[in-house]
Amino acid sequence: MNRFLIVAGIVLILIGLLWPWLRHLPLGRLPGDLHISRESFQFYFPLTTSILVSLLLTLLLWLFRK
């Protein structure tokens, strides 16, 4: 558990430092992300982005466990 918290902290620091460049990635605007706009209603669900992030996290956690 200690190792996981240290790695998670380092990853969050790296994301924070790289944020000016990471925010230009098309995450949240990928094909398959649902966005429905009506007169008085907006619904947004980043389906494709959620799947992609889940796959990346699964791969990273799988690599750390080996």
N, CA, C and O atoms as CSV, one atom per row, in Angstrom:
chain,resi,resn,atom,element,x,y,z
A,1,MET,N,N,0.822,-1.192,0.000
A,1,MET,CA,C,0.000,0.000,0.000
A,1,MET,C,C,0.866,1.256,0.000
A,1,MET,O,O,0.543,2.231,-0.678
A,2,ASN,N,N,1.966,1.239,0.756
A,2,ASN,CA,C,2.847,2.405,0.792
A,2,ASN,C,C,3.432,2.699,-0.583
A,2,ASN,O,O,3.512,3.852,-1.005
A,3,ARG,N,N,3.839,1.635,-1.274
A,3,ARG,CA,C,4.424,1.802,-2.601
A,3,ARG,C,C,3.409,2.399,-3.571
A,3,ARG,O,O,3.750,3.255,-4.387
A,4,PHE,N,N,2.162,1.945,-3.480
A,4,PHE,CA,C,1.114,2.456,-4.346
A,4,PHE,C,C,0.882,3.943,-4.103
A,4,PHE,O,O,0.735,4.708,-5.057
A,5,LEU,N,N,0.848,4.360,-2.846
A,5,LEU,CA,C,0.632,5.776,-2.524
A,5,LEU,C,C,1.781,6.648,-3.014
A,5,LEU,O,O,1.557,7.764,-3.482
A,6,ILE,N,N,2.996,6.149,-2.911
A,6,ILE,CA,C,4.143,6.913,-3.408
A,6,ILE,C,C,4.077,7.055,-4.913
A,6,ILE,O,O,4.288,8.146,-5.443
A,7,VAL,N,N,3.788,5.969,-5.609
A,7,VAL,CA,C,3.681,6.012,-7.072
A,7,VAL,C,C,2.524,6.921,-7.494
A,7,VAL,O,O,2.665,7.705,-8.433
A,8,ALA,N,N,1.386,6.821,-6.809
A,8,ALA,CA,C,0.240,7.671,-7.141
A,8,ALA,C,C,0.586,9.140,-6.935
A,8,ALA,O,O,0.193,9.981,-7.744
A,9,GLY,N,N,1.309,9.464,-5.877
A,9,GLY,CA,C,1.732,10.839,-5.631
A,9,GLY,C,C,2.663,11.348,-6.710
A,9,GLY,O,O,2.521,12.481,-7.170
A,10,ILE,N,N,3.612,10.526,-7.119
A,10,ILE,CA,C,4.545,10.921,-8.185
A,10,ILE,C,C,3.804,11.137,-9.495
A,10,ILE,O,O,4.089,12.088,-10.222
A,11,VAL,N,N,2.850,10.255,-9.801
A,11,VAL,CA,C,2.067,10.400,-11.033
A,11,VAL,C,C,1.253,11.687,-11.002
A,11,VAL,O,O,1.179,12.393,-12.008
A,12,LEU,N,N,0.644,12.003,-9.868
A,12,LEU,CA,C,-0.131,13.251,-9.766
A,12,LEU,C,C,0.751,14.478,-9.907
A,12,LEU,O,O,0.344,15.463,-10.523
A,13,ILE,N,N,1.952,14.434,-9.347
A,13,ILE,CA,C,2.883,15.552,-9.502
A,13,ILE,C,C,3.281,15.710,-10.964
A,13,ILE,O,O,3.332,16.829,-11.475
A,14,LEU,N,N,3.565,14.596,-11.645
A,14,LEU,CA,C,3.930,14.657,-13.062
A,14,LEU,C,C,2.788,15.197,-13.913
A,14,LEU,O,O,3.014,15.998,-14.820
A,15,ILE,N,N,1.569,14.764,-13.625
A,15,ILE,CA,C,0.415,15.275,-14.363
A,15,ILE,C,C,0.272,16.774,-14.140
A,15,ILE,O,O,-0.018,17.520,-15.075
A,16,GLY,N,N,0.474,17.216,-12.903
A,16,GLY,CA,C,0.395,18.641,-12.602
A,16,GLY,C,C,1.449,19.449,-13.335
A,16,GLY,O,O,1.169,20.545,-13.820
A,17,LEU,N,N,2.656,18.917,-13.417
A,17,LEU,CA,C,3.731,19.623,-14.121
A,17,LEU,C,C,3.527,19.632,-15.631
A,17,LEU,O,O,3.901,20.590,-16.307
A,18,LEU,N,N,2.935,18.566,-16.156
A,18,LEU,CA,C,2.732,18.446,-17.601
A,18,LEU,C,C,1.379,18.974,-18.060
A,18,LEU,O,O,1.065,18.892,-19.247
A,19,TRP,N,N,0.572,19.510,-17.155
A,19,TRP,CA,C,-0.781,19.929,-17.477
A,19,TRP,C,C,-0.859,20.931,-18.638
A,19,TRP,O,O,-1.765,20.808,-19.462
A,20,PRO,N,N,0.043,21.917,-18.744
A,20,PRO,CA,C,-0.069,22.839,-19.888
A,20,PRO,C,C,-0.052,22.130,-21.246
A,20,PRO,O,O,-0.656,22.612,-22.204
A,21,TRP,N,N,0.627,21.003,-21.328
A,21,TRP,CA,C,0.668,20.256,-22.590
A,21,TRP,C,C,-0.434,19.201,-22.653
A,21,TRP,O,O,-0.963,18.924,-23.729
A,22,LEU,N,N,-0.781,18.614,-21.521
A,22,LEU,CA,C,-1.794,17.558,-21.503
A,22,LEU,C,C,-3.196,18.076,-21.805
A,22,LEU,O,O,-4.024,17.338,-22.340
A,23,ARG,N,N,-3.471,19.333,-21.470
A,23,ARG,CA,C,-4.823,19.845,-21.689
A,23,ARG,C,C,-5.147,20.020,-23.176
A,23,ARG,O,O,-6.311,20.187,-23.540
A,24,HIS,N,N,-4.128,19.983,-24.030
A,24,HIS,CA,C,-4.358,20.096,-25.473
A,24,HIS,C,C,-4.674,18.746,-26.122
A,24,HIS,O,O,-4.994,18.690,-27.310
A,25,LEU,N,N,-4.585,17.660,-25.350
A,25,LEU,CA,C,-4.974,16.352,-25.870
A,25,LEU,C,C,-6.491,16.331,-26.064
A,25,LEU,O,O,-7.215,17.019,-25.344
A,26,PRO,N,N,-6.974,15.555,-27.020
A,26,PRO,CA,C,-8.415,15.570,-27.296
A,26,PRO,C,C,-9.255,14.749,-26.323
A,26,PRO,O,O,-10.384,14.387,-26.654
A,27,LEU,N,N,-8.737,14.444,-25.132
A,27,LEU,CA,C,-9.527,13.682,-24.172
A,27,LEU,C,C,-10.775,14.465,-23.805
A,27,LEU,O,O,-10.701,15.652,-23.486
A,28,GLY,N,N,-11.906,13.808,-23.851
A,28,GLY,CA,C,-13.173,14.469,-23.593
A,28,GLY,C,C,-13.850,14.957,-24.856
A,28,GLY,O,O,-15.003,15.388,-24.817
A,29,ARG,N,N,-13.151,14.896,-25.970
A,29,ARG,CA,C,-13.716,15.317,-27.257
A,29,ARG,C,C,-13.482,14.255,-28.325
A,29,ARG,O,O,-13.384,14.567,-29.512
A,30,LEU,N,N,-13.392,13.007,-27.897
A,30,LEU,CA,C,-13.153,11.912,-28.826
A,30,LEU,C,C,-14.458,11.477,-29.484
A,30,LEU,O,O,-15.535,11.707,-28.934
A,31,PRO,N,N,-14.371,10.849,-30.660
A,31,PRO,CA,C,-15.581,10.294,-31.267
A,31,PRO,C,C,-16.161,9.227,-30.333
A,31,PRO,O,O,-15.429,8.364,-29.847
A,32,GLY,N,N,-17.431,9.283,-30.091
A,32,GLY,CA,C,-18.072,8.355,-29.172
A,32,GLY,C,C,-18.404,8.979,-27.832
A,32,GLY,O,O,-19.160,8.398,-27.053
A,33,ASP,N,N,-17.852,10.154,-27.545
A,33,ASP,CA,C,-18.238,10.872,-26.331
A,33,ASP,C,C,-19.604,11.498,-26.585
A,33,ASP,O,O,-19.808,12.186,-27.586
A,34,LEU,N,N,-20.527,11.254,-25.675
A,34,LEU,CA,C,-21.905,11.705,-25.869
A,34,LEU,C,C,-22.089,13.132,-25.378
A,34,LEU,O,O,-21.707,13.470,-24.257
A,35,HIS,N,N,-22.680,13.966,-26.228
A,35,HIS,CA,C,-23.006,15.335,-25.859
A,35,HIS,C,C,-24.359,15.673,-26.478
A,35,HIS,O,O,-24.498,15.761,-27.698
A,36,ILE,N,N,-25.347,15.861,-25.611
A,36,ILE,CA,C,-26.704,16.164,-26.070
A,36,ILE,C,C,-27.071,17.544,-25.556
A,36,ILE,O,O,-27.035,17.793,-24.351
A,37,SER,N,N,-27.420,18.436,-26.462
A,37,SER,CA,C,-27.822,19.792,-26.084
A,37,SER,C,C,-29.253,20.043,-26.531
A,37,SER,O,O,-29.601,19.824,-27.692
A,38,ARG,N,N,-30.061,20.496,-25.616
A,38,ARG,CA,C,-31.431,20.916,-25.903
A,38,ARG,C,C,-31.565,22.357,-25.432
A,38,ARG,O,O,-30.584,22.970,-25.011
A,39,GLU,N,N,-32.759,22.891,-25.502
A,39,GLU,CA,C,-32.971,24.288,-25.117
A,39,GLU,C,C,-32.534,24.554,-23.676
A,39,GLU,O,O,-31.734,25.456,-23.425
A,40,SER,N,N,-33.047,23.784,-22.748
A,40,SER,CA,C,-32.743,24.030,-21.340
A,40,SER,C,C,-32.063,22.829,-20.687
A,40,SER,O,O,-32.163,22.643,-19.475
A,41,PHE,N,N,-31.381,22.022,-21.477
A,41,PHE,CA,C,-30.808,20.798,-20.954
A,41,PHE,C,C,-29.526,20.475,-21.704
A,41,PHE,O,O,-29.475,20.560,-22.931
A,42,GLN,N,N,-28.492,20.104,-20.960
A,42,GLN,CA,C,-27.260,19.619,-21.563
A,42,GLN,C,C,-26.830,18.361,-20.843
A,42,GLN,O,O,-26.852,18.292,-19.614
A,43,PHE,N,N,-26.438,17.366,-21.620
A,43,PHE,CA,C,-25.952,16.116,-21.064
A,43,PHE,C,C,-24.645,15.782,-21.757
A,43,PHE,O,O,-24.561,15.795,-22.985
A,44,TYR,N,N,-23.626,15.483,-20.965
A,44,TYR,CA,C,-22.328,15.144,-21.515
A,44,TYR,C,C,-21.805,13.920,-20.787
A,44,TYR,O,O,-21.718,13.918,-19.559
A,45,PHE,N,N,-21.455,12.878,-21.529
A,45,PHE,CA,C,-20.864,11.684,-20.956
A,45,PHE,C,C,-19.701,11.245,-21.841
A,45,PHE,O,O,-19.918,10.820,-22.975
A,46,PRO,N,N,-18.466,11.342,-21.336
A,46,PRO,CA,C,-17.286,10.983,-22.136
A,46,PRO,C,C,-17.070,9.469,-22.175
A,46,PRO,O,O,-16.163,8.959,-21.518
A,47,LEU,N,N,-17.879,8.762,-22.923
A,47,LEU,CA,C,-17.848,7.303,-22.968
A,47,LEU,C,C,-16.519,6.780,-23.503
A,47,LEU,O,O,-15.877,5.953,-22.855
A,48,THR,N,N,-16.104,7.243,-24.657
A,48,THR,CA,C,-14.869,6.767,-25.271
A,48,THR,C,C,-13.663,7.154,-24.424
A,48,THR,O,O,-12.739,6.357,-24.259
A,49,THR,N,N,-13.665,8.351,-23.894
A,49,THR,CA,C,-12.571,8.790,-23.036
A,49,THR,C,C,-12.494,7.928,-21.783
A,49,THR,O,O,-11.400,7.568,-21.350
A,50,SER,N,N,-13.635,7.595,-21.197
A,50,SER,CA,C,-13.654,6.748,-20.000
A,50,SER,C,C,-13.079,5.364,-20.292
A,50,SER,O,O,-12.322,4.824,-19.485
A,51,ILE,N,N,-13.429,4.799,-21.423
A,51,ILE,CA,C,-12.913,3.481,-21.803
A,51,ILE,C,C,-11.407,3.545,-22.020
A,51,ILE,O,O,-10.675,2.660,-21.576
A,52,LEU,N,N,-10.944,4.586,-22.698
A,52,LEU,CA,C,-9.513,4.737,-22.965
A,52,LEU,C,C,-8.725,4.913,-21.670
A,52,LEU,O,O,-7.685,4.279,-21.496
A,53,VAL,N,N,-9.192,5.743,-20.780
A,53,VAL,CA,C,-8.510,5.948,-19.497
A,53,VAL,C,C,-8.517,4.662,-18.680
A,53,VAL,O,O,-7.520,4.341,-18.033
A,54,SER,N,N,-9.609,3.931,-18.697
A,54,SER,CA,C,-9.694,2.669,-17.979
A,54,SER,C,C,-8.682,1.656,-18.521
A,54,SER,O,O,-8.018,0.966,-17.748
A,55,LEU,N,N,-8.569,1.571,-19.822
A,55,LEU,CA,C,-7.591,0.656,-20.420
A,55,LEU,C,C,-6.163,1.045,-20.056
A,55,LEU,O,O,-5.347,0.177,-19.744
A,56,LEU,N,N,-5.855,2.330,-20.091
A,56,LEU,CA,C,-4.509,2.788,-19.743
A,56,LEU,C,C,-4.187,2.507,-18.273
A,56,LEU,O,O,-3.090,2.047,-17.956
A,57,LEU,N,N,-5.132,2.779,-17.382
A,57,LEU,CA,C,-4.903,2.510,-15.968
A,57,LEU,C,C,-4.763,1.020,-15.691
A,57,LEU,O,O,-3.943,0.615,-14.868
A,58,THR,N,N,-5.554,0.206,-16.370
A,58,THR,CA,C,-5.451,-1.242,-16.216
A,58,THR,C,C,-4.076,-1.727,-16.663
A,58,THR,O,O,-3.460,-2.553,-15.989
A,59,LEU,N,N,-3.597,-1.222,-17.784
A,59,LEU,CA,C,-2.277,-1.598,-18.278
A,59,LEU,C,C,-1.182,-1.171,-17.312
A,59,LEU,O,O,-0.274,-1.952,-17.027
A,60,LEU,N,N,-1.253,0.058,-16.802
A,60,LEU,CA,C,-0.234,0.546,-15.865
A,60,LEU,C,C,-0.232,-0.263,-14.574
A,60,LEU,O,O,0.834,-0.635,-14.085
A,61,LEU,N,N,-1.397,-0.540,-14.019
A,61,LEU,CA,C,-1.463,-1.318,-12.798
A,61,LEU,C,C,-0.991,-2.750,-13.027
A,61,LEU,O,O,-0.367,-3.342,-12.146
A,62,TRP,N,N,-1.276,-3.304,-14.176
A,62,TRP,CA,C,-0.810,-4.649,-14.513
A,62,TRP,C,C,0.713,-4.667,-14.600
A,62,TRP,O,O,1.349,-5.614,-14.136
A,63,LEU,N,N,1.305,-3.624,-15.192
A,63,LEU,CA,C,2.762,-3.553,-15.304
A,63,LEU,C,C,3.425,-3.368,-13.940
A,63,LEU,O,O,4.493,-3.930,-13.700
A,64,PHE,N,N,2.817,-2.597,-13.048
A,64,PHE,CA,C,3.402,-2.385,-11.723
A,64,PHE,C,C,3.335,-3.638,-10.864
A,64,PHE,O,O,4.185,-3.830,-9.994
A,65,ARG,N,N,2.358,-4.485,-11.084
A,65,ARG,CA,C,2.230,-5.697,-10.278
A,65,ARG,C,C,3.247,-6.765,-10.675
A,65,ARG,O,O,3.559,-7.647,-9.876
A,66,LYS,N,N,3.762,-6.693,-11.893
A,66,LYS,CA,C,4.745,-7.703,-12.340
A,66,LYS,C,C,6.086,-7.453,-11.741
A,66,LYS,O,O,7.029,-8.200,-12.005
